Amino acid sequence: MYKILVIEDDKKLCEFTKEYLGRYNYEVFSINNFKKVEEEFEKVKPDLVLLDINLPYYDGFNLCRIFRRKSKAPIIFMSARGSEVEQIRGLEIGADDYITKPFSFELLLAKVQASIRRIYGEYSEDSLQVFEVNGITLDKNTFKMSYGNKSIDLTKNELKLISKLLKNVDKVVTREELLEELWDESSFVDDNTLTVNVTRVKNKLNEIGVENVVKNKRGIGYYITFQE
């Protein structure tokens, strides 16, 4: 469930927004103390922010700059300031979108969903730099794979292979898909090279205590499973 933080001092609008987005399975938070917006942001750690510009004690533009230094969460301004200059300013300082009041909640929902898809979903550029599946943690920043208290370094190709397999647990990933993942064009490398790289991945999994999870579907590809 994605967490949305609504930073809006119009109490009615804030409550209506929380109620409406809550119907669509979002966990929605609002600001209780506008003197401590930064602290509440840190506490919630939202996946998306809906941000007004005219706020008590703070200016929304300044908050946007502060949030952007701390988080990659999409920020959508919702403001009565409808001029093109204001909208451009908001986007230039790091916001992802801008919606002008008054607006329909259907349009707001569409913008929220589009931002979440872009950053976290089907349109994201593999945005998760650290992710965990069944106790195996991959860190794309350090090229490390960890399990329990053991970790091991991965090559770039090994990281790509295990990432692809872990994102498709119990699903066969074809050899062609894996070759394209590694080199973009499958014609640039032969099947033997892929086999060697998969073997290396298996060996490194074994070294950190994860044994016999990578399986071969003969003539088709590979898959990873944690089922006995």
Solvent accessible surface area in square Angstrom, and as a share of the most:
residue,aa,sasa,rsa
1,M,153,0.68
2,Y,81,0.31
3,K,57,0.24
4,I,0,0.00
5,L,0,0.00
6,V,0,0.00
7,I,0,0.00
8,E,7,0.03
9,D,59,0.31
10,D,70,0.36
11,K,168,0.71
12,K,152,0.65
13,L,32,0.16
14,C,9,0.05
15,E,96,0.43
16,F,113,0.47
17,T,0,0.00
18,K,54,0.23
19,E,102,0.46
20,Y,25,0.09
21,L,0,0.00
22,G,37,0.36
23,R,160,0.59
24,Y,97,0.37
25,N,112,0.57
26,Y,27,0.10
27,E,73,0.33
28,V,24,0.14
29,F,63,0.26
30,S,24,0.16
31,I,16,0.08
32,N,137,0.70
33,N,58,0.30
34,F,35,0.14
35,K,124,0.53
36,K,104,0.44
37,V,0,0.00
38,E,48,0.21
39,E,100,0.45
40,E,28,0.12
41,F,9,0.04
42,E,76,0.34
43,K,175,0.74
44,V,20,0.11
45,K,137,0.58
46,P,9,0.06
47,D,35,0.18
48,L,0,0.00
49,V,1,0.00
50,L,0,0.00
51,L,0,0.00
52,D,7,0.04
53,I,1,0.00
54,N,81,0.41
55,L,21,0.10
56,P,47,0.29
57,Y,154,0.58
58,Y,56,0.21
59,D,44,0.23
60,G,0,0.00
61,F,0,0.00
62,N,74,0.38
63,L,0,0.00
64,C,0,0.00
65,R,89,0.33
66,I,29,0.15
67,F,1,0.01
68,R,69,0.25
69,R,182,0.66
70,K,98,0.41
71,S,29,0.19
72,K,167,0.71
73,A,7,0.05
74,P,0,0.00
75,I,1,0.01
76,I,0,0.00
77,F,0,0.00
78,M,0,0.00
79,S,0,0.00
80,A,72,0.56
81,R,74,0.27
82,G,37,0.35
83,S,56,0.36
84,E,130,0.58
85,V,114,0.65
86,E,38,0.17
87,Q,55,0.25
88,I,81,0.41
89,R,97,0.35
90,G,0,0.00
91,L,86,0.43
92,E,136,0.61
93,I,31,0.16
94,G,22,0.21
95,A,9,0.07
96,D,44,0.23
97,D,35,0.18
98,Y,15,0.06
99,I,4,0.02
100,T,50,0.29
101,K,43,0.18
102,P,136,0.86
103,F,35,0.15
104,S,55,0.36
105,F,47,0.20
106,E,115,0.51
107,L,84,0.42
108,L,0,0.00
109,L,17,0.09
110,A,50,0.39
111,K,42,0.18
112,V,0,0.00
113,Q,60,0.27
114,A,34,0.26
115,S,1,0.01
116,I,11,0.06
117,R,92,0.34
118,R,99,0.36
119,I,38,0.19
120,Y,65,0.25
121,G,33,0.31
122,E,130,0.58
123,Y,134,0.51
124,S,29,0.19
125,E,163,0.73
126,D,66,0.34
127,S,47,0.30
128,L,107,0.53
129,Q,69,0.31
130,V,77,0.44
131,F,23,0.10
132,E,99,0.45
133,V,36,0.21
134,N,92,0.47
135,G,34,0.33
136,I,0,0.00
137,T,41,0.24
138,L,0,0.00
139,D,34,0.17
140,K,33,0.14
141,N,99,0.51
142,T,73,0.42
143,F,75,0.31
144,K,82,0.35
145,M,0,0.00
146,S,33,0.21
147,Y,82,0.31
148,G,75,0.72
149,N,152,0.78
150,K,108,0.46
151,S,65,0.42
152,I,29,0.15
153,D,84,0.43
154,L,12,0.06
155,T,70,0.41
156,K,127,0.54
157,N,39,0.20
158,E,3,0.01
159,L,12,0.06
160,K,62,0.26
161,L,0,0.00
162,I,0,0.00
163,S,8,0.05
164,K,53,0.23
165,L,1,0.01
166,L,5,0.02
167,K,101,0.43
168,N,40,0.21
169,V,45,0.26
170,D,72,0.37
171,K,132,0.56
172,V,59,0.34
173,V,4,0.02
174,T,43,0.25
175,R,38,0.14
176,E,102,0.46
177,E,74,0.33
178,L,0,0.00
179,L,10,0.05
180,E,89,0.40
181,E,64,0.29
182,L,8,0.04
183,W,69,0.24
184,D,115,0.60
185,E,95,0.42
186,S,40,0.26
187,S,100,0.65
188,F,152,0.63
189,V,24,0.14
190,D,86,0.44
191,D,73,0.38
192,N,102,0.52
193,T,45,0.26
194,L,0,0.00
195,T,56,0.32
196,V,60,0.35
197,N,9,0.05
198,V,3,0.02
199,T,64,0.37
200,R,121,0.44
201,V,1,0.01
202,K,69,0.29
203,N,75,0.38
204,K,41,0.18
205,L,2,0.01
206,N,67,0.34
207,E,110,0.49
208,I,4,0.02
209,G,43,0.41
210,V,9,0.05
211,E,109,0.49
212,N,121,0.62
213,V,15,0.09
214,V,10,0.06
215,K,72,0.30
216,N,81,0.42
217,K,96,0.41
218,R,213,0.78
219,G,75,0.72
220,I,84,0.43
221,G,0,0.00
222,Y,8,0.03
223,Y,54,0.21
224,I,0,0.00
225,T,16,0.09
226,F,55,0.23
227,Q,133,0.59
228,E,219,0.98
